[in-house]
Amino acid sequence: MSNPVYLALDLPQLAGAKALAEKVRGHVGGLKLGLEFFCAHGAHGVHEIRELGLPVFLDLKLHDIPNTVAGAMQALHVLEPAIVTVHAGGGRAMMEDAKAAAGENCKVVAVTLLTSMDGRDLERTGVAGTAHDQVMRLAGLAQDAGLDGIVCSGHEVKAVHDSWRDGFFVVPGLRPGGKPTADQKRVVTPRQARDDGASVLVIGRPISRADDPLAAAREIEATL
């Protein structure tokens, strides 16, 4: 992949999302559409974004019984996503069925631990161990289920890459300055994540909310 940056287009207005994507398309490698975008614009919105000619990552974090998730994956075929996310917490059977139902050219990756969560949040949900422990545990489960890879923070990607050499690793929560912003807690710089084995770098607000999104995208690309 020549440019691993996927711009997160979680904007409420389709016209605004398309305009932003058009502006920076020469400096990103793909476009990530999450729940906010999909709930607002549905399949029509995905088709509109695909017209820009960049790979589309549907970050829907599917999490349900295996049969339901498999049905959802089949329903997504028409959108031709390059990447789709499921939650590793759904279990091995769910992940196996998700991969079996995915399109031939679609990578299925499992979300391990949200970058908005840390060890204290885990403890409150009844999960023992550190954030690192949880990510490694779920990464092993995703690998056993035959998935293409996982989503994890830049804090864990090196360890996961070392144990899963041919895995596909999506790293969100990136900040060019390396400092936490808003609801993100476990963040690193795009350069560090790439050096540690990230396949895809998901970047949203540092570009989408910048005073000059094009300049911000160029600056991030230059660091890679």
Buried (B, 14 or more C-beta within 10 A) or exposed (E): EEBBBBBBBBBEEBEEBBEBBEBBBEBBBBBBBBEBBBEBBEEEBBBBBBEEEBBBBBBBBBBBEBEBBBBBBEEBEEBBBBBBBBBBBBBBEBBBBBBEBBBEEBBBBBBBBBBBBBBEBBEEEEBEEBBBBBBBBBBBBBBEBEBBBBBBBBBBBBBBBEEBEEBBBBBBBBBBEEEBEEEBBBBBBBBBBBBBBBBBBBBBBBBBEBEEBBEBBBBBBEEB
